[in-house]
Amino acid sequence: MWNVSADEESRLIEKLRKIETLFARTTNPGERQAAESALERIRRRLDELEQTEQPVEFRFSLPDGWSKSLLVALLRRYGLKPYRYAGQRRTTVRAKVAASFVDEVLWPEFQELNTTLCSHLNSVTRRIIQQAVHSVDTDIEERPGREPMASQGEKQDFSVEHQNASMPPGFR
């Protein structure tokens, strides 16, 4: 099982690198030198844009800690400094950056990487639940009608409001 996971992880890493290369507009996606050149081209593009455009403060509201970790890593890779204000959700990320860089590079690259990463994480999660908990379909029956009102003393709602609390510290 470990070899399957290691192979799957290696394929995921390679796919993520290819996505990065695509956004750097390189013609040599397989070479390590091409990946380094891709990153350098993206950084140069950001520097050029910041010379002609005033950086704007962006607020990124992300659905989970995994997406936040990915966006923070991208921002830091490009030399940007992510932050949030006191009282903002843990999944809120702010950065000052040229708007055209966000529109042309950062956000499209993030979306592509995030889609790939989420697909992988969902696949692994489903497989682990099926192997360790129960191996049936996780879809549930949808019943007609409206949700009934809670009767006196009945506890009805459970909510995972702070799901990041259970994530490892590096992913919060």
N, C-alpha and C positions, 0 to 999 in steps of 0.2 A: 504494500500500500504506500510506503514512503516513496518509492521510486515513481509511482504514478503521480503523487503530489508534487514531487520535485520536478518531474517533467512538465506537469501542468503549470507550475510556477515559472519555470524557465520560458515556456511558450508565452505566458502572460507578460513577462518582463520584455521579451523580444517584441511582442505586439505593441506594448507601450512605447518602446524606443522607436519603432517604425512610425507611430503616430507623431512623435516629436519631430522626427526627420521630415515627415510630410509638411508640418507647419513651418519648418525652416526653409522649405522649398529647395531641398537638395536633390541631386540626381543620383547620389550614391548611398542609398539607405542602409546597406549592409555593413559598411565599414565603420570602425570605431572613430577613425579620423573624420569621417563624414558627420558622425553624431556630435563630435566636439566642434566641428565647423558650423554645424547647424545651430548649436547653442550660441556660438559667437556671432553668427549672422543675426539671430533674434535679438541679442543684447545690443548690437550695433543699430539695428532698426529702432529699438526703444530709445537709445541715445539720440538718434536723429529726430525722432518724433518729439522728444522732450525739449529739443532746441527750437522747434517751430510751434509747439503746442504747450499751453499751460496745463500742468497736471491737474486732474480733477479728483476729488475724493469720492471713491466708489464704495458702496455698501453691498456686500455679497451676503445674502441670507441663504444659508445652505441647509439641506434637510437632515444631515447627520454628521457625526464626527469623522467618518471616513472621507466624505466629500470635503469637509473643512481641511483635513490633513493634506489632501491632494492639492487643494487650491493654495494653501500656505506654502507647500513645497514648491509649487510653480512660481509663486511670487518671489520667494527667496532665491530660487534659481536665477531669476532675471534681475536680482539685485534690488528688489523692492522690499519694503518693510511693512508687513501686515500688522494690523493692530485692531483693537476694539475698545469701545468706551465702557467705563464702569456701568453696570446695569444692563448691558446688552447681552443677548443670548450667547452661549458658548459657541454656537455655530454661526455667529455673525462675524464676518471678516471685513475689515476696511483697509483700503490702500489708496495712496495718491499716485496716479499714473495717467499718462496721456490717453484720452478717450479712444482715439483711433487704434492704439495698441490693444486696448481691451476688446474693441470691436473686431479687429482683423486677426489678432493672434491669441491673446490670453484666453478670452472666453470660449472661442471655438475649440481651441486645444483642450481646455479644461473639460468642456462638454464631451468631447470625443474620448479623452482618457477616463473620465468619470463613468461614462456609459460602459466602457470596456471593463473597468475595475468593478463596478456594481454587478455586472453580469457574472463575473468570476466569483465575487463574494456571495451572491445569491445561489449560484450553483454549488459552491462548497457548503453553504449553510443548509441547503435542501438535502444534500447528500449526508451530512453529519446527522441531521435530525432523523432522516429515514433509517440510518444505520444504528443510531444510539437510542432513539426514543420510540418511534413508531413508523412503520414503512407504508403508510397509506397516503393517499392524496391529501394535500393540506387545504384544498378548497372546502368551503363549508356550505351547507344548505342555505338558500335564501328563501325566507318565508314571506308569503303575501301579507299585506296589511301594514299597519303602523306599529311602531314600538310601543308597548304598553307602559303606562305610567307606573312608577314605583309605589308600592303600597307602604303604609306606615311601618317603619322599622326595617324595611328591606334594603339591603345594600345592593346597589345595582351597578355602579360604575367603577371600573378599574381603568386607569389610564397610565400609560408609560410616558409621562411628561418629560422626565429627565433620563432618557435612555442612555445618554452619554455617561452617566454616573457609573455604569457597569463596564464601560470600555477601559482598556489599559490607559494609564496617564498620558502616554504619548499621542493618543488618538482623541483626546477630549478637546 
